[in-house]
Amino acid sequence: MDLEYLLSMDPAAILLVPVVVVVTAVVIFLHSLVLKFLSTAMVRNKVVVITDALTGLGKECATLFHEGGARVILCGKTWEKLEGFADNLTSAADPKLTFPPKLVLVDFGDMNSMPDVIAETLECYGCVDVLILNSSLKVKAPVQSTSLKMDKLVMDNNYFGPITVAKGLLPSMMSRRTGHVILVNSIQGKLAMPFRATYAASKHAVQAFFDCLRAEVQEYGISVSTVNHTFIISPPPGEKTKKSIWSIFSKQKVMGITPAEAASEILKILNSKKREVVMAHSLPKMAIYARSLFPNVFFAVMAAGVNNAAGVNNIAALADSEEL
C-alpha cells in the first residue's frame, strides 16, 4: 500500500523534501559564515586582552582574534610558554594582516602583583577594547576537607583576580566610552553541586559581580557579557568518568563543549552584544530552571548523588586544585 501510494505521488513533490532540507542547511551554513565574518571584522585593530591564554580555550580565543587582525595581549603565568605560543601565532599568520602579540605575566594567586599587571597591560597600546576574563581554578572536595588556604586561593583566582583586572582597566574604557568585558564563567555560577562548594561559591560571586557591573557601566557604552559553560572538553585518552545522579551536569563527552566552540561563541558575542550565554545541553539548562521553580526537588536530587561515605572519602583525595 505504501509503495503504491509513493508511486502515485507527483515526482516533483517527492523531490521537494530533500531539496528543502538541502536549501535549509545551506541557508543556515551561509548565515553562520556571515555572522563569523561580521564578528571577525569587528575585532580588526581592536585591543583584546585574554587572561590565562595558555589554556585550551585561551589558545583558541587568541588564535581566532589574532587571525582576525586584533591587537592581542596574551596573559599567563609562564613567560617561556607565552613566548612559545606567541611565536607559533606569529609564524602561522600573515604578518601583513596581523599584529605581533604582546605578553603580560599574570598570576591571580599573587594579588600583590595586580597593580603592575594593570600598568603593563595599559602600556602595551594605551587602551583596551575587549577584556576576556578566562582564568579559572577548580577544586573538588568535601567542605570539611577543604582548607581555608585553599578557599582563599580559589577565590583569588576565580573572583578577586578577575574583578581586580576589570576594575583596573575600566577607567580606560569609561574615558573612551567604549569597551566590552566578557567573563568566561562556569555553569556552576548558576548551579551548586556537591563537593564543589568553594568552586561554586567563587563562580556565584564573580557572576553576581559582573551582573551588577553590567548595569553600572551601560551609560558609558561598555558591554558586559557572561558565558556559562558546562565543561571544556579536553579528556585524556581512555579516561573513564564515574557515573552518579548529579554527574550528568558536568559529564565531559555528553555535556561538555570544545574550546573551539566556546571561542567561536565569544567572537559572536562581540557582534551580538548578548548579555548572557549559557553553553549547555538540555539537562543542565533544565536544572537551572528546576533550581528556581522547584528548589526542594532540585536539592533532593543533588543530595541523592551523595551515595555513601566511601564516595566522600574518594573525592577527598581530589582536594588538590586543577586548572580548567
TORKOL-4160 file (C-alpha; in steps of 0.2 Angstrom, whole numbers, padded with zeros to 4 digits, m for minus):
324
<pt num="1" X="0000" Y="0000" Z="0000"/>
<pt num="2" X="0014" Y="0012" Z="0005"/>
<pt num="3" X="0023" Y="0008" Z="m0011"/>
<pt num="4" X="0008" Y="0011" Z="m0022"/>
<pt num="5" X="0005" Y="0027" Z="m0013"/>
<pt num="6" X="0023" Y="0033" Z="m0016"/>
<pt num="7" X="0022" Y="0028" Z="m0035"/>
<pt num="8" X="0006" Y="0038" Z="m0036"/>
<pt num="9" X="0013" Y="0054" Z="m0030"/>
<pt num="10" X="0020" Y="0068" Z="m0041"/>
<pt num="11" X="0039" Y="0065" Z="m0043"/>
<pt num="12" X="0041" Y="0084" Z="m0041"/>
<pt num="13" X="0033" Y="0083" Z="m0023"/>
<pt num="14" X="0045" Y="0068" Z="m0019"/>
<pt num="15" X="0060" Y="0078" Z="m0024"/>
<pt num="16" X="0054" Y="0093" Z="m0015"/>
<pt num="17" X="0058" Y="0086" Z="0003"/>
<pt num="18" X="0077" Y="0083" Z="0000"/>
<pt num="19" X="0078" Y="0100" Z="m0009"/>
<pt num="20" X="0070" Y="0109" Z="0006"/>
<pt num="21" X="0082" Y="0100" Z="0018"/>
<pt num="22" X="0097" Y="0105" Z="0007"/>
<pt num="23" X="0092" Y="0123" Z="0005"/>
<pt num="24" X="0089" Y="0125" Z="0023"/>
<pt num="25" X="0106" Y="0118" Z="0028"/>
<pt num="26" X="0114" Y="0129" Z="0015"/>
<pt num="27" X="0105" Y="0145" Z="0022"/>
<pt num="28" X="0110" Y="0140" Z="0040"/>
<pt num="29" X="0128" Y="0137" Z="0034"/>
<pt num="30" X="0129" Y="0154" Z="0025"/>
<pt num="31" X="0121" Y="0163" Z="0040"/>
<pt num="32" X="0134" Y="0156" Z="0051"/>
<pt num="33" X="0148" Y="0162" Z="0039"/>
<pt num="34" X="0141" Y="0179" Z="0038"/>
<pt num="35" X="0140" Y="0181" Z="0057"/>
<pt num="36" X="0158" Y="0175" Z="0058"/>
<pt num="37" X="0163" Y="0187" Z="0045"/>
<pt num="38" X="0155" Y="0202" Z="0054"/>
<pt num="39" X="0161" Y="0197" Z="0070"/>
<pt num="40" X="0179" Y="0195" Z="0064"/>
<pt num="41" X="0178" Y="0211" Z="0055"/>
<pt num="42" X="0173" Y="0219" Z="0072"/>
<pt num="43" X="0189" Y="0214" Z="0080"/>
<pt num="44" X="0201" Y="0220" Z="0067"/>
<pt num="45" X="0213" Y="0233" Z="0075"/>
<pt num="46" X="0204" Y="0231" Z="0092"/>
<pt num="47" X="0215" Y="0229" Z="0108"/>
<pt num="48" X="0210" Y="0212" Z="0115"/>
<pt num="49" X="0216" Y="0206" Z="0132"/>
<pt num="50" X="0215" Y="0187" Z="0136"/>
<pt num="51" X="0219" Y="0181" Z="0153"/>
<pt num="52" X="0225" Y="0163" Z="0155"/>
<pt num="53" X="0229" Y="0162" Z="0137"/>
<pt num="54" X="0239" Y="0146" Z="0138"/>
<pt num="55" X="0223" Y="0135" Z="0142"/>
<pt num="56" X="0214" Y="0126" Z="0128"/>
<pt num="57" X="0201" Y="0140" Z="0127"/>
<pt num="58" X="0213" Y="0154" Z="0129"/>
<pt num="59" X="0223" Y="0147" Z="0114"/>
<pt num="60" X="0208" Y="0146" Z="0104"/>
<pt num="61" X="0202" Y="0163" Z="0108"/>
<pt num="62" X="0220" Y="0170" Z="0105"/>
<pt num="63" X="0221" Y="0161" Z="0088"/>
<pt num="64" X="0204" Y="0167" Z="0082"/>
<pt num="65" X="0207" Y="0185" Z="0087"/>
<pt num="66" X="0225" Y="0186" Z="0081"/>
<pt num="67" X="0220" Y="0179" Z="0064"/>
<pt num="68" X="0205" Y="0192" Z="0063"/>
<pt num="69" X="0218" Y="0206" Z="0065"/>
<pt num="70" X="0216" Y="0211" Z="0083"/>
<pt num="71" X="0230" Y="0218" Z="0094"/>
<pt num="72" X="0231" Y="0203" Z="0106"/>
<pt num="73" X="0238" Y="0204" Z="0123"/>
<pt num="74" X="0241" Y="0187" Z="0130"/>
<pt num="75" X="0241" Y="0184" Z="0149"/>
<pt num="76" X="0248" Y="0169" Z="0158"/>
<pt num="77" X="0259" Y="0163" Z="0172"/>
<pt num="78" X="0274" Y="0156" Z="0162"/>
<pt num="79" X="0284" Y="0168" Z="0152"/>
<pt num="80" X="0293" Y="0154" Z="0142"/>
<pt num="81" X="0276" Y="0146" Z="0137"/>
<pt num="82" X="0269" Y="0163" Z="0132"/>
<pt num="83" X="0284" Y="0167" Z="0121"/>
<pt num="84" X="0282" Y="0150" Z="0113"/>
<pt num="85" X="0264" Y="0152" Z="0110"/>
<pt num="86" X="0266" Y="0170" Z="0103"/>
<pt num="87" X="0280" Y="0163" Z="0091"/>
<pt num="88" X="0268" Y="0150" Z="0085"/>
<pt num="89" X="0254" Y="0163" Z="0082"/>
<pt num="90" X="0266" Y="0174" Z="0073"/>
<pt num="91" X="0273" Y="0161" Z="0061"/>
<pt num="92" X="0256" Y="0154" Z="0057"/>
<pt num="93" X="0248" Y="0171" Z="0052"/>
<pt num="94" X="0251" Y="0183" Z="0038"/>
<pt num="95" X="0262" Y="0197" Z="0046"/>
<pt num="96" X="0254" Y="0210" Z="0034"/>
<pt num="97" X="0237" Y="0207" Z="0041"/>
<pt num="98" X="0241" Y="0203" Z="0059"/>
<pt num="99" X="0250" Y="0211" Z="0074"/>
<pt num="100" X="0263" Y="0203" Z="0085"/>
<pt num="101" X="0255" Y="0198" Z="0101"/>
<pt num="102" X="0260" Y="0207" Z="0117"/>
<pt num="103" X="0264" Y="0197" Z="0133"/>
<pt num="104" X="0260" Y="0201" Z="0151"/>
<pt num="105" X="0264" Y="0189" Z="0166"/>
<pt num="106" X="0248" Y="0187" Z="0176"/>
<pt num="107" X="0246" Y="0176" Z="0192"/>
<pt num="108" X="0230" Y="0178" Z="0201"/>
<pt num="109" X="0237" Y="0168" Z="0215"/>
<pt num="110" X="0248" Y="0184" Z="0218"/>
<pt num="111" X="0236" Y="0198" Z="0221"/>
<pt num="112" X="0250" Y="0210" Z="0226"/>
<pt num="113" X="0256" Y="0210" Z="0208"/>
<pt num="114" X="0240" Y="0216" Z="0201"/>
<pt num="115" X="0244" Y="0234" Z="0200"/>
<pt num="116" X="0259" Y="0230" Z="0190"/>
<pt num="117" X="0249" Y="0219" Z="0179"/>
<pt num="118" X="0236" Y="0233" Z="0175"/>
<pt num="119" X="0250" Y="0245" Z="0172"/>
<pt num="120" X="0259" Y="0234" Z="0160"/>
<pt num="121" X="0243" Y="0229" Z="0151"/>
<pt num="122" X="0239" Y="0248" Z="0148"/>
<pt num="123" X="0257" Y="0251" Z="0142"/>
<pt num="124" X="0255" Y="0239" Z="0128"/>
<pt num="125" X="0243" Y="0250" Z="0117"/>
<pt num="126" X="0237" Y="0263" Z="0129"/>
<pt num="127" X="0219" Y="0257" Z="0130"/>
<pt num="128" X="0209" Y="0241" Z="0130"/>
<pt num="129" X="0194" Y="0237" Z="0119"/>
<pt num="130" X="0190" Y="0219" Z="0124"/>
<pt num="131" X="0194" Y="0211" Z="0140"/>
<pt num="132" X="0191" Y="0192" Z="0140"/>
<pt num="133" X="0192" Y="0185" Z="0158"/>
<pt num="134" X="0196" Y="0167" Z="0155"/>
<pt num="135" X="0205" Y="0161" Z="0171"/>
<pt num="136" X="0198" Y="0148" Z="0182"/>
<pt num="137" X="0204" Y="0137" Z="0197"/>
<pt num="138" X="0195" Y="0121" Z="0201"/>
<pt num="139" X="0194" Y="0111" Z="0217"/>
<pt num="140" X="0184" Y="0096" Z="0221"/>
<pt num="141" X="0182" Y="0090" Z="0239"/>
<pt num="142" X="0170" Y="0089" Z="0254"/>
<pt num="143" X="0168" Y="0105" Z="0263"/>
<pt num="144" X="0176" Y="0098" Z="0279"/>
<pt num="145" X="0192" Y="0093" Z="0269"/>
<pt num="146" X="0195" Y="0110" Z="0261"/>
<pt num="147" X="0207" Y="0121" Z="0270"/>
<pt num="148" X="0204" Y="0140" Z="0272"/>
<pt num="149" X="0220" Y="0142" Z="0262"/>
<pt num="150" X="0213" Y="0133" Z="0248"/>
<pt num="151" X="0197" Y="0143" Z="0249"/>
<pt num="152" X="0207" Y="0159" Z="0248"/>
<pt num="153" X="0217" Y="0153" Z="0233"/>
<pt num="154" X="0202" Y="0148" Z="0223"/>
<pt num="155" X="0193" Y="0165" Z="0227"/>
<pt num="156" X="0209" Y="0174" Z="0222"/>
<pt num="157" X="0209" Y="0165" Z="0205"/>
<pt num="158" X="0191" Y="0165" Z="0202"/>
<pt num="159" X="0184" Y="0181" Z="0210"/>
<pt num="160" X="0197" Y="0193" Z="0216"/>
<pt num="161" X="0209" Y="0192" Z="0202"/>
<pt num="162" X="0196" Y="0194" Z="0188"/>
<pt num="163" X="0187" Y="0209" Z="0196"/>
<pt num="164" X="0204" Y="0217" Z="0201"/>
<pt num="165" X="0209" Y="0217" Z="0182"/>
<pt num="166" X="0192" Y="0223" Z="0177"/>
<pt num="167" X="0192" Y="0237" Z="0190"/>
<pt num="168" X="0210" Y="0242" Z="0184"/>
<pt num="169" X="0205" Y="0243" Z="0165"/>
<pt num="170" X="0188" Y="0250" Z="0167"/>
<pt num="171" X="0194" Y="0269" Z="0169"/>
<pt num="172" X="0202" Y="0267" Z="0151"/>
<pt num="173" X="0186" Y="0261" Z="0144"/>
<pt num="174" X="0175" Y="0273" Z="0153"/>
<pt num="175" X="0185" Y="0288" Z="0147"/>
<pt num="176" X="0184" Y="0282" Z="0129"/>
<pt num="177" X="0165" Y="0277" Z="0132"/>
<pt num="178" X="0168" Y="0260" Z="0123"/>
<pt num="179" X="0173" Y="0243" Z="0128"/>
<pt num="180" X="0167" Y="0225" Z="0130"/>
<pt num="181" X="0171" Y="0214" Z="0145"/>
<pt num="182" X="0167" Y="0195" Z="0143"/>
<pt num="183" X="0168" Y="0184" Z="0158"/>
<pt num="184" X="0170" Y="0166" Z="0154"/>
<pt num="185" X="0162" Y="0158" Z="0169"/>
<pt num="186" X="0155" Y="0140" Z="0173"/>
<pt num="187" X="0138" Y="0134" Z="0174"/>
<pt num="188" X="0142" Y="0132" Z="0192"/>
<pt num="189" X="0140" Y="0151" Z="0193"/>
<pt num="190" X="0121" Y="0147" Z="0192"/>
<pt num="191" X="0121" Y="0129" Z="0200"/>
<pt num="192" X="0129" Y="0122" Z="0216"/>
<pt num="193" X="0134" Y="0104" Z="0215"/>
<pt num="194" X="0140" Y="0093" Z="0230"/>
<pt num="195" X="0159" Y="0093" Z="0233"/>
<pt num="196" X="0162" Y="0109" Z="0223"/>
<pt num="197" X="0157" Y="0121" Z="0237"/>
<pt num="198" X="0172" Y="0133" Z="0236"/>
<pt num="199" X="0172" Y="0132" Z="0217"/>
<pt num="200" X="0154" Y="0136" Z="0215"/>
<pt num="201" X="0155" Y="0149" Z="0228"/>
<pt num="202" X="0168" Y="0158" Z="0219"/>
<pt num="203" X="0159" Y="0156" Z="0202"/>
<pt num="204" X="0142" Y="0163" Z="0210"/>
<pt num="205" X="0152" Y="0178" Z="0217"/>
<pt num="206" X="0160" Y="0183" Z="0201"/>
<pt num="207" X="0144" Y="0180" Z="0191"/>
<pt num="208" X="0135" Y="0192" Z="0203"/>
<pt num="209" X="0149" Y="0205" Z="0202"/>
<pt num="210" X="0148" Y="0206" Z="0183"/>
<pt num="211" X="0129" Y="0206" Z="0183"/>
<pt num="212" X="0130" Y="0221" Z="0194"/>
<pt num="213" X="0144" Y="0229" Z="0184"/>
<pt num="214" X="0134" Y="0227" Z="0168"/>
<pt num="215" X="0120" Y="0239" Z="0174"/>
<pt num="216" X="0133" Y="0252" Z="0181"/>
<pt num="217" X="0143" Y="0254" Z="0165"/>
<pt num="218" X="0130" Y="0254" Z="0152"/>
<pt num="219" X="0129" Y="0273" Z="0152"/>
<pt num="220" X="0147" Y="0273" Z="0147"/>
<pt num="221" X="0144" Y="0262" Z="0131"/>
<pt num="222" X="0153" Y="0247" Z="0139"/>
<pt num="223" X="0145" Y="0230" Z="0137"/>
<pt num="224" X="0147" Y="0216" Z="0149"/>
<pt num="225" X="0144" Y="0198" Z="0144"/>
<pt num="226" X="0145" Y="0182" Z="0154"/>
<pt num="227" X="0147" Y="0164" Z="0146"/>
<pt num="228" X="0142" Y="0150" Z="0157"/>
<pt num="229" X="0148" Y="0133" Z="0150"/>
<pt num="230" X="0146" Y="0116" Z="0157"/>
<pt num="231" X="0164" Y="0109" Z="0154"/>
<pt num="232" X="0178" Y="0112" Z="0142"/>
<pt num="233" X="0182" Y="0096" Z="0134"/>
<pt num="234" X="0200" Y="0090" Z="0135"/>
<pt num="235" X="0199" Y="0072" Z="0141"/>
<pt num="236" X="0214" Y="0061" Z="0142"/>
<pt num="237" X="0214" Y="0046" Z="0131"/>
<pt num="238" X="0205" Y="0032" Z="0139"/>
<pt num="239" X="0199" Y="0041" Z="0154"/>
<pt num="240" X="0183" Y="0035" Z="0162"/>
<pt num="241" X="0170" Y="0046" Z="0171"/>
<pt num="242" X="0161" Y="0038" Z="0186"/>
<pt num="243" X="0143" Y="0039" Z="0185"/>
<pt num="244" X="0131" Y="0047" Z="0198"/>
<pt num="245" X="0115" Y="0056" Z="0198"/>
<pt num="246" X="0122" Y="0073" Z="0198"/>
<pt num="247" X="0137" Y="0069" Z="0187"/>
<pt num="248" X="0126" Y="0071" Z="0172"/>
<pt num="249" X="0128" Y="0090" Z="0174"/>
<pt num="250" X="0146" Y="0090" Z="0171"/>
<pt num="251" X="0149" Y="0074" Z="0160"/>
<pt num="252" X="0163" Y="0078" Z="0148"/>
<pt num="253" X="0159" Y="0069" Z="0132"/>
<pt num="254" X="0140" Y="0071" Z="0133"/>
<pt num="255" X="0138" Y="0088" Z="0141"/>
<pt num="256" X="0154" Y="0097" Z="0138"/>
<pt num="257" X="0159" Y="0109" Z="0124"/>
<pt num="258" X="0176" Y="0111" Z="0114"/>
<pt num="259" X="0187" Y="0126" Z="0116"/>
<pt num="260" X="0184" Y="0130" Z="0098"/>
<pt num="261" X="0165" Y="0130" Z="0101"/>
<pt num="262" X="0167" Y="0142" Z="0116"/>
<pt num="263" X="0179" Y="0153" Z="0106"/>
<pt num="264" X="0168" Y="0155" Z="0092"/>
<pt num="265" X="0153" Y="0159" Z="0103"/>
<pt num="266" X="0164" Y="0173" Z="0112"/>
<pt num="267" X="0168" Y="0180" Z="0095"/>
<pt num="268" X="0149" Y="0181" Z="0090"/>
<pt num="269" X="0146" Y="0189" Z="0107"/>
<pt num="270" X="0156" Y="0204" Z="0101"/>
<pt num="271" X="0144" Y="0207" Z="0087"/>
<pt num="272" X="0128" Y="0202" Z="0095"/>
<pt num="273" X="0131" Y="0211" Z="0112"/>
<pt num="274" X="0122" Y="0197" Z="0121"/>
<pt num="275" X="0122" Y="0200" Z="0140"/>
<pt num="276" X="0122" Y="0181" Z="0145"/>
<pt num="277" X="0125" Y="0165" Z="0136"/>
<pt num="278" X="0123" Y="0148" Z="0143"/>
<pt num="279" X="0133" Y="0135" Z="0133"/>
<pt num="280" X="0125" Y="0119" Z="0140"/>
<pt num="281" X="0114" Y="0104" Z="0134"/>
<pt num="282" X="0096" Y="0102" Z="0139"/>
<pt num="283" X="0098" Y="0093" Z="0156"/>
<pt num="284" X="0109" Y="0107" Z="0164"/>
<pt num="285" X="0098" Y="0120" Z="0157"/>
<pt num="286" X="0083" Y="0111" Z="0165"/>
<pt num="287" X="0092" Y="0110" Z="0181"/>
<pt num="288" X="0094" Y="0129" Z="0181"/>
<pt num="289" X="0076" Y="0131" Z="0179"/>
<pt num="290" X="0072" Y="0117" Z="0192"/>
<pt num="291" X="0083" Y="0126" Z="0205"/>
<pt num="292" X="0072" Y="0142" Z="0203"/>
<pt num="293" X="0055" Y="0134" Z="0201"/>
<pt num="294" X="0056" Y="0118" Z="0211"/>
<pt num="295" X="0070" Y="0121" Z="0223"/>
<pt num="296" X="0066" Y="0106" Z="0235"/>
<pt num="297" X="0066" Y="0094" Z="0221"/>
<pt num="298" X="0082" Y="0100" Z="0215"/>
<pt num="299" X="0090" Y="0099" Z="0232"/>
<pt num="300" X="0084" Y="0081" Z="0234"/>
<pt num="301" X="0091" Y="0076" Z="0218"/>
<pt num="302" X="0108" Y="0084" Z="0222"/>
<pt num="303" X="0108" Y="0075" Z="0239"/>
<pt num="304" X="0104" Y="0059" Z="0231"/>
<pt num="305" X="0120" Y="0060" Z="0222"/>
<pt num="306" X="0130" Y="0058" Z="0238"/>
<pt num="307" X="0128" Y="0040" Z="0239"/>
<pt num="308" X="0140" Y="0034" Z="0253"/>
<pt num="309" X="0154" Y="0038" Z="0265"/>
<pt num="310" X="0166" Y="0029" Z="0253"/>
<pt num="311" X="0162" Y="0040" Z="0239"/>
<pt num="312" X="0165" Y="0055" Z="0250"/>
<pt num="313" X="0182" Y="0048" Z="0255"/>
<pt num="314" X="0187" Y="0045" Z="0237"/>
<pt num="315" X="0183" Y="0063" Z="0232"/>
<pt num="316" X="0193" Y="0070" Z="0247"/>
<pt num="317" X="0208" Y="0063" Z="0238"/>
<pt num="318" X="0205" Y="0076" Z="0224"/>
<pt num="319" X="0207" Y="0091" Z="0235"/>
<pt num="320" X="0222" Y="0097" Z="0225"/>
<pt num="321" X="0217" Y="0111" Z="0213"/>
<pt num="322" X="0215" Y="0109" Z="0195"/>
<pt num="323" X="0215" Y="0122" Z="0181"/>
<pt num="324" X="0202" Y="0121" Z="0168"/>
